[in-house]
Amino acid sequence: MTEGRLLLAATPLGQVGDASARLIEALGTADVIAAEDTRRVRTLAQALDVRPTGRITSFFDQNEASRVPALLDDVRGGATVLVVSDAGMPLISDPGYRLVAACAEARLTVSCLPGPSAVTTALAVSGLPSDRFCFDGFAPRKQAARRSWLAGLGVEPRTVVFFESPRRLAECLTDAVATLGADRRAVVCRELTKTHEEVRRGTLAELAAWATDGVLGEITVVLAGATPKANLDTLVAEVLSLVDDGARVKDACADVVAAHPGAPSRRDLYEAVLRARS
């Protein structure tokens, strides 16, 4: 019996030309296509001039758990099961995790055809630091939960990427201003790779004002990481150490502030040093 496999495939965010050759081949040869929206995958296949030969079945949030046993049996029976979401990479705020976990537990082959992802695309064009980042799914729908979630991001030093509904974007950004401060940098990416793509950069206050009149399309938000706050007592100790080595207090304060992002102003540090010496 031929060994079956589960195949996860990224689909275009908007531009059909972003489809990989491997995705095109898989759409035409997979025994089963588990699609978040069966109509969309048929439309995609038609646009790519592919005629699927396998069975197409729906596989979305509400039916994922009930679909897993049958799809697992398909893989066990030697079938290639292709999982695709509406756009981007499956499992990234889209169905697929339960099936992958079940296949991994059963020691069945799981492979991935890499490709488009709104998360990494938004991060790449944001202009914010990308050496360390985290993805936090969709922002909570309810205001109390959303503000609590935002408060947790108040001390997150990494760049944060998350999704938001266009209907709730203005409220989310307004809550972000109230929770994180007006000056924190962020980027709103709308309709990535599509005809009306827009990348709007600014402070949270600027973006909240822009979104007030309403925004349409698929939304990905990139939020700058929090600037770490330096411990004042530690900074004072560093200044005093430099002064003991012969530096002037003002010069030592300037050097320490420059070396520590998130440090207080030179004047505040200078006053703290004077208090420590009195």
GIPE-V773934 format. One record per residue. N is the residue number from 0. RES is the residue in one letter. PHI is phi in whole degrees, -180 to 180 (none if undefined). PSI is psi in whole degrees, 0 to 359 (none if undefined). Layout:
# GIPE-V773934
N|RES|PHI|PSI ; N|RES|PHI|PSI
This chain:
# GIPE-V773934
0|M|none|135 ; 1|T|-68|137 ; 2|E|-72|129 ; 3|G|-79|172 ; 4|R|-157|152 ; 5|L|-99|129 ; 6|L|-122|118 ; 7|L|-97|132 ; 8|A|-134|131 ; 9|A|-78|138 ; 10|T|-114|159 ; 11|P|-57|145 ; 12|L|-74|330 ; 13|G|-166|319 ; 14|Q|-87|115 ; 15|V|-58|329 ; 16|G|-64|348 ; 17|D|-81|354 ; 18|A|-65|135 ; 19|S|-81|159 ; 20|A|-61|326 ; 21|R|-70|324 ; 22|L|-64|315 ; 23|I|-59|315 ; 24|E|-63|317 ; 25|A|-65|321 ; 26|L|-60|327 ; 27|G|-86|342 ; 28|T|-119|344 ; 29|A|-61|144 ; 30|D|-74|326 ; 31|V|-138|135 ; 32|I|-115|113 ; 33|A|-97|108 ; 34|A|-117|140 ; 35|E|-60|324 ; 36|D|-140|112 ; 37|T|-64|328 ; 38|R|-68|319 ; 39|R|-67|320 ; 40|V|-70|327 ; 41|R|-67|320 ; 42|T|-65|319 ; 43|L|-63|314 ; 44|A|-60|319 ; 45|Q|-64|318 ; 46|A|-65|331 ; 47|L|-91|3 ; 48|D|60|44 ; 49|V|-118|138 ; 50|R|-111|104 ; 51|P|-60|136 ; 52|T|-102|345 ; 53|G|-92|175 ; 54|R|-76|135 ; 55|I|-106|125 ; 56|T|-130|148 ; 57|S|-75|145 ; 58|F|-153|86 ; 59|F|-128|179 ; 60|D|-52|315 ; 61|Q|-75|338 ; 62|N|-117|4 ; 63|E|-56|310 ; 64|A|-60|319 ; 65|S|-74|337 ; 66|R|-83|337 ; 67|V|-57|312 ; 68|P|-57|315 ; 69|A|-68|319 ; 70|L|-68|324 ; 71|L|-63|318 ; 72|D|-63|323 ; 73|D|-60|314 ; 74|V|-65|316 ; 75|R|-58|326 ; 76|G|-81|2 ; 77|G|104|4 ; 78|A|-83|152 ; 79|T|-94|116 ; 80|V|-105|118 ; 81|L|-99|125 ; 82|V|-108|125 ; 83|V|-133|146 ; 84|S|-101|182 ; 85|D|-62|322 ; 86|A|-163|142 ; 87|G|85|202 ; 88|M|-90|129 ; 89|P|-56|156 ; 90|L|80|338 ; 91|I|-85|90 ; 92|S|58|29 ; 93|D|-140|165 ; 94|P|-63|159 ; 95|G|137|334 ; 96|Y|-59|313 ; 97|R|-60|320 ; 98|L|-70|318 ; 99|V|-62|315 ; 100|A|-62|320 ; 101|A|-66|319 ; 102|C|-67|320 ; 103|A|-64|318 ; 104|E|-63|324 ; 105|A|-85|2 ; 106|R|60|40 ; 107|L|-97|155 ; 108|T|-70|129 ; 109|V|-123|124 ; 110|S|-127|164 ; 111|C|-136|135 ; 112|L|-100|103 ; 113|P|-67|162 ; 114|G|172|210 ; 115|P|-59|143 ; 116|S|-149|128 ; 117|A|-64|330 ; 118|V|-63|303 ; 119|T|-73|330 ; 120|T|-66|314 ; 121|A|-64|318 ; 122|L|-61|318 ; 123|A|-64|322 ; 124|V|-93|355 ; 125|S|-68|326 ; 126|G|84|5 ; 127|L|-98|160 ; 128|P|-54|134 ; 129|S|-121|5 ; 130|D|-72|333 ; 131|R|-141|126 ; 132|F|-151|166 ; 133|C|-137|154 ; 134|F|-112|132 ; 135|D|-122|28 ; 136|G|65|215 ; 137|F|-91|142 ; 138|A|-63|144 ; 139|P|-57|147 ; 140|R|-75|317 ; 141|K|-82|144 ; 142|Q|-62|317 ; 143|A|-62|315 ; 144|A|-67|323 ; 145|R|-66|316 ; 146|R|-66|323 ; 147|S|-64|317 ; 148|W|-63|316 ; 149|L|-64|322 ; 150|A|-60|324 ; 151|G|-65|330 ; 152|L|-80|352 ; 153|G|-62|334 ; 154|V|-116|10 ; 155|E|-78|114 ; 156|P|-77|342 ; 157|R|-84|155 ; 158|T|-63|137 ; 159|V|-115|132 ; 160|V|-113|134 ; 161|F|-149|162 ; 162|F|-100|153 ; 163|E|-149|148 ; 164|S|-72|141 ; 165|P|-61|332 ; 166|R|-71|334 ; 167|R|-108|1 ; 168|L|-59|313 ; 169|A|-61|317 ; 170|E|-66|319 ; 171|C|-63|315 ; 172|L|-68|324 ; 173|T|-64|318 ; 174|D|-65|324 ; 175|A|-65|321 ; 176|V|-61|314 ; 177|A|-67|328 ; 178|T|-94|320 ; 179|L|-106|347 ; 180|G|102|151 ; 181|A|-70|335 ; 182|D|-95|356 ; 183|R|-66|137 ; 184|R|-80|146 ; 185|A|-156|168 ; 186|V|-139|133 ; 187|V|-109|122 ; 188|C|-106|125 ; 189|R|-121|132 ; 190|E|55|49 ; 191|L|-55|133 ; 192|T|71|356 ; 193|K|-92|177 ; 194|T|-58|321 ; 195|H|-103|34 ; 196|E|-56|139 ; 197|E|-143|133 ; 198|V|-120|110 ; 199|R|-109|117 ; 200|R|-109|149 ; 201|G|165|190 ; 202|T|-80|165 ; 203|L|-60|323 ; 204|A|-64|316 ; 205|E|-65|318 ; 206|L|-70|324 ; 207|A|-64|319 ; 208|A|-65|319 ; 209|W|-63|321 ; 210|A|-79|351 ; 211|T|-58|323 ; 212|D|-81|359 ; 213|G|105|144 ; 214|V|-135|142 ; 215|L|-114|158 ; 216|G|101|179 ; 217|E|-76|131 ; 218|I|-117|132 ; 219|T|-127|130 ; 220|V|-111|136 ; 221|V|-118|122 ; 222|L|-112|130 ; 223|A|-62|146 ; 224|G|-68|157 ; 225|A|-71|141 ; 226|T|-76|122 ; 227|P|-63|142 ; 228|K|-96|122 ; 229|A|-76|146 ; 230|N|-74|123 ; 231|L|-62|318 ; 232|D|-62|323 ; 233|T|-67|319 ; 234|L|-65|319 ; 235|V|-61|319 ; 236|A|-63|322 ; 237|E|-66|318 ; 238|V|-62|313 ; 239|L|-62|326 ; 240|S|-66|319 ; 241|L|-67|322 ; 242|V|-65|320 ; 243|D|-63|333 ; 244|D|-87|2 ; 245|G|112|359 ; 246|A|-77|151 ; 247|R|-72|150 ; 248|V|-59|314 ; 249|K|-64|319 ; 250|D|-66|319 ; 251|A|-64|319 ; 252|C|-62|317 ; 253|A|-62|318 ; 254|D|-66|318 ; 255|V|-68|318 ; 256|V|-61|318 ; 257|A|-65|331 ; 258|A|-87|352 ; 259|H|-129|100 ; 260|P|-59|136 ; 261|G|90|1 ; 262|A|-71|157 ; 263|P|-68|176 ; 264|S|-67|161 ; 265|R|-60|323 ; 266|R|-65|315 ; 267|D|-64|320 ; 268|L|-68|319 ; 269|Y|-59|314 ; 270|E|-64|322 ; 271|A|-65|324 ; 272|V|-67|317 ; 273|L|-61|319 ; 274|R|-65|322 ; 275|A|-67|331 ; 276|R|-89|349 ; 277|S|-83|none
